[in-house]
Amino acid sequence: MDAVDFKVHKPVAEPLALRVVRFSGPALVEGVDHHRNKPGVDVAIEALRDALRTRKATVDQIHRFAKLCRVPNVVRPYLESAV
């Protein structure tokens, strides 16, 4: 279930069934916690190793997406340590 401001259009998420509940003002924000935790380097390397081991992604694919996101130089050392 997602809570949205009453002025916002209902999100479309096919084929997922969404139950949208509209709130306004304090009812929308009261008790909401915002977490912005970033995974550590060890978690990122473990995820890269797992993706490569299970063949969910290839080194070329990861490098291509790193280039699309303009971070190939950042990703390269982690990719090298994961292989």
Biopython code that builds the backbone (N, CA, C, O; Angstrom):
import numpy as np
from Bio.PDB.StructureBuilder import StructureBuilder

atoms = [
    (1, "MET", "N", (0.858, -1.174, 0.000)),
    (1, "MET", "CA", (0.000, 0.000, 0.000)),
    (1, "MET", "C", (0.897, 1.226, 0.000)),
    (1, "MET", "O", (1.879, 1.275, 0.739)),
    (2, "ASP", "N", (0.577, 2.192, -0.801)),
    (2, "ASP", "CA", (1.301, 3.448, -0.866)),
    (2, "ASP", "C", (0.389, 4.577, -0.430)),
    (2, "ASP", "O", (-0.791, 4.617, -0.778)),
    (3, "ALA", "N", (0.954, 5.487, 0.332)),
    (3, "ALA", "CA", (0.213, 6.681, 0.723)),
    (3, "ALA", "C", (0.736, 7.838, -0.114)),
    (3, "ALA", "O", (1.945, 8.049, -0.210)),
    (4, "VAL", "N", (-0.167, 8.574, -0.708)),
    (4, "VAL", "CA", (0.219, 9.714, -1.528)),
    (4, "VAL", "C", (-0.595, 10.927, -1.117)),
    (4, "VAL", "O", (-1.666, 10.800, -0.524)),
    (5, "ASP", "N", (-0.079, 12.094, -1.433)),
    (5, "ASP", "CA", (-0.794, 13.334, -1.180)),
    (5, "ASP", "C", (-2.077, 13.332, -1.999)),
    (5, "ASP", "O", (-2.107, 12.783, -3.100)),
    (6, "PHE", "N", (-3.113, 13.928, -1.484)),
    (6, "PHE", "CA", (-4.407, 13.871, -2.168)),
    (6, "PHE", "C", (-4.406, 14.604, -3.503)),
    (6, "PHE", "O", (-5.299, 14.388, -4.322)),
    (7, "LYS", "N", (-3.416, 15.471, -3.736)),
    (7, "LYS", "CA", (-3.356, 16.207, -4.995)),
    (7, "LYS", "C", (-2.608, 15.448, -6.094)),
    (7, "LYS", "O", (-2.646, 15.851, -7.257)),
    (8, "VAL", "N", (-1.940, 14.370, -5.741)),
    (8, "VAL", "CA", (-1.100, 13.637, -6.677)),
    (8, "VAL", "C", (-1.937, 12.646, -7.471)),
    (8, "VAL", "O", (-2.865, 12.036, -6.941)),
    (9, "HIS", "N", (-1.595, 12.489, -8.764)),
    (9, "HIS", "CA", (-2.286, 11.509, -9.592)),
    (9, "HIS", "C", (-1.977, 10.104, -9.102)),
    (9, "HIS", "O", (-0.884, 9.841, -8.601)),
    (10, "LYS", "N", (-2.918, 9.225, -9.243)),
    (10, "LYS", "CA", (-2.743, 7.834, -8.842)),
    (10, "LYS", "C", (-1.665, 7.197, -9.728)),
    (10, "LYS", "O", (-1.746, 7.278, -10.953)),
    (11, "PRO", "N", (-0.643, 6.557, -9.105)),
    (11, "PRO", "CA", (0.397, 5.931, -9.923)),
    (11, "PRO", "C", (-0.125, 4.729, -10.681)),
    (11, "PRO", "O", (-1.020, 4.026, -10.213)),
    (12, "VAL", "N", (0.444, 4.499, -11.859)),
    (12, "VAL", "CA", (0.056, 3.353, -12.672)),
    (12, "VAL", "C", (1.185, 2.333, -12.580)),
    (12, "VAL", "O", (2.333, 2.646, -12.897)),
    (13, "ALA", "N", (0.869, 1.126, -12.153)),
    (13, "ALA", "CA", (1.892, 0.084, -12.027)),
    (13, "ALA", "C", (1.279, -1.238, -12.454)),
    (13, "ALA", "O", (0.847, -2.033, -11.620)),
    (14, "GLU", "N", (1.246, -1.459, -13.722)),
    (14, "GLU", "CA", (0.722, -2.709, -14.241)),
    (14, "GLU", "C", (1.852, -3.709, -14.311)),
    (14, "GLU", "O", (2.953, -3.272, -14.649)),
    (15, "PRO", "N", (1.732, -4.932, -14.049)),
    (15, "PRO", "CA", (0.554, -5.662, -13.631)),
    (15, "PRO", "C", (0.402, -5.739, -12.123)),
    (15, "PRO", "O", (-0.378, -6.551, -11.624)),
    (16, "LEU", "N", (1.141, -4.902, -11.377)),
    (16, "LEU", "CA", (1.024, -4.925, -9.924)),
    (16, "LEU", "C", (-0.308, -4.338, -9.490)),
    (16, "LEU", "O", (-0.803, -3.373, -10.071)),
    (17, "ALA", "N", (-0.869, -4.938, -8.463)),
    (17, "ALA", "CA", (-2.100, -4.404, -7.905)),
    (17, "ALA", "C", (-1.722, -3.444, -6.778)),
    (17, "ALA", "O", (-1.156, -3.860, -5.767)),
    (18, "LEU", "N", (-2.032, -2.172, -6.953)),
    (18, "LEU", "CA", (-1.736, -1.179, -5.937)),
    (18, "LEU", "C", (-3.008, -0.743, -5.256)),
    (18, "LEU", "O", (-4.047, -0.567, -5.892)),
    (19, "ARG", "N", (-2.910, -0.574, -3.970)),
    (19, "ARG", "CA", (-4.012, 0.015, -3.214)),
    (19, "ARG", "C", (-3.518, 1.375, -2.762)),
    (19, "ARG", "O", (-2.648, 1.465, -1.896)),
    (20, "VAL", "N", (-4.059, 2.419, -3.333)),
    (20, "VAL", "CA", (-3.610, 3.774, -3.044)),
    (20, "VAL", "C", (-4.545, 4.397, -2.017)),
    (20, "VAL", "O", (-5.767, 4.376, -2.164)),
    (21, "VAL", "N", (-3.936, 4.952, -0.975)),
    (21, "VAL", "CA", (-4.689, 5.637, 0.069)),
    (21, "VAL", "C", (-4.235, 7.084, 0.066)),
    (21, "VAL", "O", (-3.036, 7.359, 0.087)),
    (22, "ARG", "N", (-5.174, 8.002, 0.039)),
    (22, "ARG", "CA", (-4.818, 9.420, -0.044)),
    (22, "ARG", "C", (-4.879, 10.062, 1.348)),
    (22, "ARG", "O", (-5.843, 9.903, 2.097)),
    (23, "PHE", "N", (-3.807, 10.792, 1.653)),
    (23, "PHE", "CA", (-3.720, 11.533, 2.898)),
    (23, "PHE", "C", (-3.354, 12.971, 2.558)),
    (23, "PHE", "O", (-2.903, 13.256, 1.448)),
    (24, "SER", "N", (-3.547, 13.869, 3.505)),
    (24, "SER", "CA", (-3.113, 15.250, 3.299)),
    (24, "SER", "C", (-2.481, 15.762, 4.587)),
    (24, "SER", "O", (-2.722, 15.244, 5.677)),
    (25, "GLY", "N", (-1.677, 16.781, 4.425)),
    (25, "GLY", "CA", (-1.089, 17.472, 5.568)),
    (25, "GLY", "C", (-0.361, 16.564, 6.537)),
    (25, "GLY", "O", (0.415, 15.704, 6.121)),
    (26, "PRO", "N", (-0.605, 16.748, 7.828)),
    (26, "PRO", "CA", (0.098, 15.988, 8.856)),
    (26, "PRO", "C", (-0.137, 14.477, 8.771)),
    (26, "PRO", "O", (0.737, 13.697, 9.149)),
    (27, "ALA", "N", (-1.283, 14.066, 8.290)),
    (27, "ALA", "CA", (-1.566, 12.631, 8.186)),
    (27, "ALA", "C", (-0.648, 11.950, 7.172)),
    (27, "ALA", "O", (-0.417, 10.744, 7.260)),
    (28, "LEU", "N", (-0.129, 12.705, 6.221)),
    (28, "LEU", "CA", (0.758, 12.143, 5.205)),
    (28, "LEU", "C", (2.189, 12.001, 5.709)),
    (28, "LEU", "O", (2.896, 11.076, 5.308)),
    (29, "VAL", "N", (2.620, 12.901, 6.577)),
    (29, "VAL", "CA", (4.025, 12.914, 6.987)),
    (29, "VAL", "C", (4.277, 12.455, 8.416)),
    (29, "VAL", "O", (5.421, 12.146, 8.753)),
    (30, "GLU", "N", (3.273, 12.398, 9.261)),
    (30, "GLU", "CA", (3.468, 12.035, 10.659)),
    (30, "GLU", "C", (3.949, 10.592, 10.788)),
    (30, "GLU", "O", (3.337, 9.678, 10.236)),
    (31, "GLY", "N", (5.028, 10.394, 11.508)),
    (31, "GLY", "CA", (5.539, 9.056, 11.767)),
    (31, "GLY", "C", (6.364, 8.460, 10.641)),
    (31, "GLY", "O", (6.751, 7.293, 10.714)),
    (32, "VAL", "N", (6.640, 9.235, 9.603)),
    (32, "VAL", "CA", (7.425, 8.734, 8.480)),
    (32, "VAL", "C", (8.906, 8.918, 8.789)),
    (32, "VAL", "O", (9.344, 10.015, 9.135)),
    (33, "ASP", "N", (9.669, 7.846, 8.665)),
    (33, "ASP", "CA", (11.111, 7.904, 8.855)),
    (33, "ASP", "C", (11.790, 7.855, 7.498)),
    (33, "ASP", "O", (11.417, 7.055, 6.641)),
    (34, "HIS", "N", (12.775, 8.698, 7.303)),
    (34, "HIS", "CA", (13.539, 8.703, 6.065)),
    (34, "HIS", "C", (14.911, 8.118, 6.343)),
    (34, "HIS", "O", (15.640, 8.603, 7.209)),
    (35, "HIS", "N", (15.258, 7.076, 5.607)),
    (35, "HIS", "CA", (16.547, 6.424, 5.759)),
    (35, "HIS", "C", (17.306, 6.529, 4.442)),
    (35, "HIS", "O", (16.776, 6.196, 3.382)),
    (36, "ARG", "N", (18.512, 6.978, 4.515)),
    (36, "ARG", "CA", (19.352, 7.070, 3.314)),
    (36, "ARG", "C", (20.659, 6.339, 3.572)),
    (36, "ARG", "O", (21.737, 6.923, 3.466)),
    (37, "ASN", "N", (20.563, 5.105, 3.898)),
    (37, "ASN", "CA", (21.772, 4.320, 4.128)),
    (37, "ASN", "C", (22.383, 3.920, 2.804)),
    (37, "ASN", "O", (21.679, 3.548, 1.866)),
    (38, "LYS", "N", (23.690, 4.000, 2.738)),
    (38, "LYS", "CA", (24.397, 3.582, 1.537)),
    (38, "LYS", "C", (25.112, 2.279, 1.859)),
    (38, "LYS", "O", (25.713, 2.145, 2.925)),
    (39, "PRO", "N", (25.050, 1.324, 0.947)),
    (39, "PRO", "CA", (25.787, 0.084, 1.197)),
    (39, "PRO", "C", (27.282, 0.360, 1.168)),
    (39, "PRO", "O", (27.757, 1.236, 0.444)),
    (40, "GLY", "N", (28.012, -0.406, 1.971)),
    (40, "GLY", "CA", (29.452, -0.247, 2.011)),
    (40, "GLY", "C", (30.110, -0.879, 0.795)),
    (40, "GLY", "O", (29.461, -1.547, -0.009)),
    (41, "VAL", "N", (31.409, -0.651, 0.681)),
    (41, "VAL", "CA", (32.177, -1.193, -0.432)),
    (41, "VAL", "C", (32.127, -2.714, -0.410)),
    (41, "VAL", "O", (32.030, -3.349, -1.460)),
    (42, "ASP", "N", (32.194, -3.306, 0.792)),
    (42, "ASP", "CA", (32.162, -4.763, 0.887)),
    (42, "ASP", "C", (30.864, -5.338, 0.344)),
    (42, "ASP", "O", (30.863, -6.404, -0.272)),
    (43, "VAL", "N", (29.758, -4.634, 0.570)),
    (43, "VAL", "CA", (28.461, -5.085, 0.048)),
    (43, "VAL", "C", (28.435, -4.955, -1.473)),
    (43, "VAL", "O", (27.912, -5.831, -2.162)),
    (44, "ALA", "N", (28.994, -3.872, -1.996)),
    (44, "ALA", "CA", (29.021, -3.668, -3.448)),
    (44, "ALA", "C", (29.865, -4.737, -4.139)),
    (44, "ALA", "O", (29.469, -5.274, -5.174)),
    (45, "ILE", "N", (31.030, -5.045, -3.564)),
    (45, "ILE", "CA", (31.893, -6.069, -4.164)),
    (45, "ILE", "C", (31.231, -7.433, -4.092)),
    (45, "ILE", "O", (31.310, -8.217, -5.039)),
    (46, "GLU", "N", (30.579, -7.719, -2.971)),
    (46, "GLU", "CA", (29.875, -8.997, -2.841)),
    (46, "GLU", "C", (28.755, -9.109, -3.872)),
    (46, "GLU", "O", (28.544, -10.178, -4.445)),
    (47, "ALA", "N", (28.032, -8.004, -4.114)),
    (47, "ALA", "CA", (26.958, -8.010, -5.109)),
    (47, "ALA", "C", (27.514, -8.204, -6.515)),
    (47, "ALA", "O", (26.932, -8.929, -7.322)),
    (48, "LEU", "N", (28.640, -7.556, -6.807)),
    (48, "LEU", "CA", (29.263, -7.744, -8.116)),
    (48, "LEU", "C", (29.695, -9.201, -8.308)),
    (48, "LEU", "O", (29.434, -9.798, -9.353)),
    (49, "ARG", "N", (30.354, -9.764, -7.297)),
    (49, "ARG", "CA", (30.788, -11.163, -7.393)),
    (49, "ARG", "C", (29.604, -12.092, -7.585)),
    (49, "ARG", "O", (29.659, -13.027, -8.385)),
    (50, "ASP", "N", (28.528, -11.830, -6.844)),
    (50, "ASP", "CA", (27.332, -12.676, -6.952)),
    (50, "ASP", "C", (26.709, -12.560, -8.333)),
    (50, "ASP", "O", (26.312, -13.567, -8.919)),
    (51, "ALA", "N", (26.618, -11.343, -8.861)),
    (51, "ALA", "CA", (26.033, -11.147, -10.192)),
    (51, "ALA", "C", (26.861, -11.844, -11.262)),
    (51, "ALA", "O", (26.310, -12.425, -12.197)),
    (52, "LEU", "N", (28.183, -11.788, -11.128)),
    (52, "LEU", "CA", (29.041, -12.458, -12.104)),
    (52, "LEU", "C", (28.997, -13.978, -11.952)),
    (52, "LEU", "O", (28.948, -14.707, -12.943)),
    (53, "ARG", "N", (29.016, -14.453, -10.693)),
    (53, "ARG", "CA", (29.007, -15.892, -10.437)),
    (53, "ARG", "C", (27.714, -16.547, -10.920)),
    (53, "ARG", "O", (27.743, -17.635, -11.495)),
    (54, "THR", "N", (26.591, -15.890, -10.688)),
    (54, "THR", "CA", (25.297, -16.455, -11.079)),
    (54, "THR", "C", (24.913, -16.101, -12.505)),
    (54, "THR", "O", (23.832, -16.448, -12.982)),
    (55, "ARG", "N", (25.823, -15.402, -13.178)),
    (55, "ARG", "CA", (25.642, -15.006, -14.578)),
    (55, "ARG", "C", (24.400, -14.128, -14.808)),
    (55, "ARG", "O", (23.746, -14.199, -15.849)),
    (56, "LYS", "N", (24.108, -13.313, -13.812)),
    (56, "LYS", "CA", (23.028, -12.336, -13.975)),
    (56, "LYS", "C", (23.505, -11.137, -14.777)),
    (56, "LYS", "O", (22.712, -10.392, -15.353)),
    (57, "ALA", "N", (24.833, -10.969, -14.799)),
    (57, "ALA", "CA", (25.424, -9.886, -15.582)),
    (57, "ALA", "C", (26.838, -10.296, -15.961)),
    (57, "ALA", "O", (27.483, -11.090, -15.276)),
    (58, "THR", "N", (27.298, -9.736, -17.061)),
    (58, "THR", "CA", (28.671, -9.970, -17.486)),
    (58, "THR", "C", (29.492, -8.723, -17.159)),
    (58, "THR", "O", (28.942, -7.657, -16.879)),
    (59, "VAL", "N", (30.808, -8.875, -17.200)),
    (59, "VAL", "CA", (31.689, -7.735, -16.966)),
    (59, "VAL", "C", (31.415, -6.651, -18.005)),
    (59, "VAL", "O", (31.392, -5.463, -17.681)),
    (60, "ASP", "N", (31.209, -7.063, -19.244)),
    (60, "ASP", "CA", (30.913, -6.092, -20.308)),
    (60, "ASP", "C", (29.621, -5.326, -20.041)),
    (60, "ASP", "O", (29.559, -4.115, -20.258)),
    (61, "GLN", "N", (28.597, -6.023, -19.573)),
    (61, "GLN", "CA", (27.322, -5.362, -19.280)),
    (61, "GLN", "C", (27.484, -4.355, -18.144)),
    (61, "GLN", "O", (26.995, -3.228, -18.229)),
    (62, "ILE", "N", (28.167, -4.764, -17.088)),
    (62, "ILE", "CA", (28.369, -3.863, -15.958)),
    (62, "ILE", "C", (29.166, -2.638, -16.405)),
    (62, "ILE", "O", (28.846, -1.511, -16.027)),
    (63, "HIS", "N", (30.192, -2.863, -17.201)),
    (63, "HIS", "CA", (31.004, -1.746, -17.691)),
    (63, "HIS", "C", (30.177, -0.826, -18.592)),
    (63, "HIS", "O", (30.314, 0.395, -18.527)),
    (64, "ARG", "N", (29.327, -1.406, -19.425)),
    (64, "ARG", "CA", (28.481, -0.590, -20.313)),
    (64, "ARG", "C", (27.550, 0.311, -19.512)),
    (64, "ARG", "O", (27.387, 1.486, -19.839)),
    (65, "PHE", "N", (26.930, -0.246, -18.447)),
    (65, "PHE", "CA", (26.041, 0.568, -17.626)),
    (65, "PHE", "C", (26.816, 1.597, -16.808)),
    (65, "PHE", "O", (26.318, 2.693, -16.552)),
    (66, "ALA", "N", (28.031, 1.248, -16.400)),
    (66, "ALA", "CA", (28.869, 2.225, -15.703)),
    (66, "ALA", "C", (29.179, 3.405, -16.617)),
    (66, "ALA", "O", (29.185, 4.553, -16.175)),
    (67, "LYS", "N", (29.441, 3.116, -17.914)),
    (67, "LYS", "CA", (29.686, 4.192, -18.875)),
    (67, "LYS", "C", (28.430, 5.033, -19.078)),
    (67, "LYS", "O", (28.516, 6.257, -19.180)),
    (68, "LEU", "N", (27.265, 4.389, -19.137)),
    (68, "LEU", "CA", (26.015, 5.132, -19.288)),
    (68, "LEU", "C", (25.782, 6.083, -18.118)),
    (68, "LEU", "O", (25.266, 7.187, -18.291)),
    (69, "CYS", "N", (26.167, 5.639, -16.934)),
    (69, "CYS", "CA", (25.994, 6.460, -15.729)),
    (69, "CYS", "C", (27.182, 7.372, -15.477)),
    (69, "CYS", "O", (27.234, 8.075, -14.468)),
    (70, "ARG", "N", (28.140, 7.356, -16.404)),
    (70, "ARG", "CA", (29.340, 8.194, -16.348)),
    (70, "ARG", "C", (30.179, 7.945, -15.106)),
    (70, "ARG", "O", (30.681, 8.883, -14.486)),
    (71, "VAL", "N", (30.331, 6.654, -14.741)),
    (71, "VAL", "CA", (31.157, 6.282, -13.596)),
    (71, "VAL", "C", (32.095, 5.112, -13.897)),
    (71, "VAL", "O", (32.380, 4.329, -12.992)),
    (72, "PRO", "N", (32.584, 4.963, -15.128)),
    (72, "PRO", "CA", (33.416, 3.790, -15.409)),
    (72, "PRO", "C", (34.708, 3.759, -14.602)),
    (72, "PRO", "O", (35.165, 2.686, -14.207)),
    (73, "ASN", "N", (35.304, 4.930, -14.351)),
    (73, "ASN", "CA", (36.551, 4.961, -13.582)),
    (73, "ASN", "C", (36.322, 4.637, -12.110)),
    (73, "ASN", "O", (37.223, 4.136, -11.437)),
    (74, "VAL", "N", (35.134, 4.916, -11.615)),
    (74, "VAL", "CA", (34.803, 4.578, -10.230)),
    (74, "VAL", "C", (34.534, 3.085, -10.101)),
    (74, "VAL", "O", (34.944, 2.460, -9.123)),
    (75, "VAL", "N", (33.851, 2.515, -11.075)),
    (75, "VAL", "CA", (33.446, 1.113, -11.019)),
    (75, "VAL", "C", (34.608, 0.167, -11.341)),
    (75, "VAL", "O", (34.657, -0.947, -10.820)),
    (76, "ARG", "N", (35.528, 0.596, -12.180)),
    (76, "ARG", "CA", (36.601, -0.283, -12.660)),
    (76, "ARG", "C", (37.367, -0.998, -11.546)),
    (76, "ARG", "O", (37.538, -2.213, -11.640)),
    (77, "PRO", "N", (37.846, -0.305, -10.480)),
    (77, "PRO", "CA", (38.590, -1.020, -9.446)),
    (77, "PRO", "C", (37.744, -2.067, -8.711)),
    (77, "PRO", "O", (38.246, -3.129, -8.342)),
    (78, "TYR", "N", (36.477, -1.764, -8.504)),
    (78, "TYR", "CA", (35.598, -2.719, -7.833)),
    (78, "TYR", "C", (35.331, -3.925, -8.728)),
    (78, "TYR", "O", (35.254, -5.061, -8.259)),
    (79, "LEU", "N", (35.195, -3.663, -9.994)),
    (79, "LEU", "CA", (34.984, -4.758, -10.954)),
    (79, "LEU", "C", (36.213, -5.640, -11.014)),
    (79, "LEU", "O", (36.100, -6.865, -11.065)),
    (80, "GLU", "N", (37.387, -5.028, -11.009)),
    (80, "GLU", "CA", (38.624, -5.808, -11.040)),
    (80, "GLU", "C", (38.807, -6.643, -9.779)),
    (80, "GLU", "O", (39.317, -7.761, -9.843)),
    (81, "SER", "N", (38.392, -6.100, -8.619)),
    (81, "SER", "CA", (38.531, -6.873, -7.382)),
    (81, "SER", "C", (37.471, -7.958, -7.260)),
    (81, "SER", "O", (37.654, -8.921, -6.515)),
    (82, "ALA", "N", (36.362, -7.812, -7.986)),
    (82, "ALA", "CA", (35.301, -8.816, -7.925)),
    (82, "ALA", "C", (35.594, -10.013, -8.811)),
    (82, "ALA", "O", (35.062, -11.098, -8.578)),
    (83, "VAL", "N", (36.437, -9.834, -9.830)),
    (83, "VAL", "CA", (36.703, -10.913, -10.769)),
    (83, "VAL", "C", (37.728, -11.864, -10.241)),
    (83, "VAL", "O", (38.071, -12.838, -10.912)),
]
sb = StructureBuilder()
sb.init_structure("model")
sb.init_model(0)
sb.init_chain("A")
sb.init_seg("    ")
for serial, (resi, resn, name, xyz) in enumerate(atoms, 1):
    if name == "N":
        sb.init_residue(resn, " ", resi, " ")
    sb.init_atom(name, np.array(xyz, "f"), 0.0, 1.0, " ", f" {name:<3s}", serial, name[0])
structure = sb.get_structure()
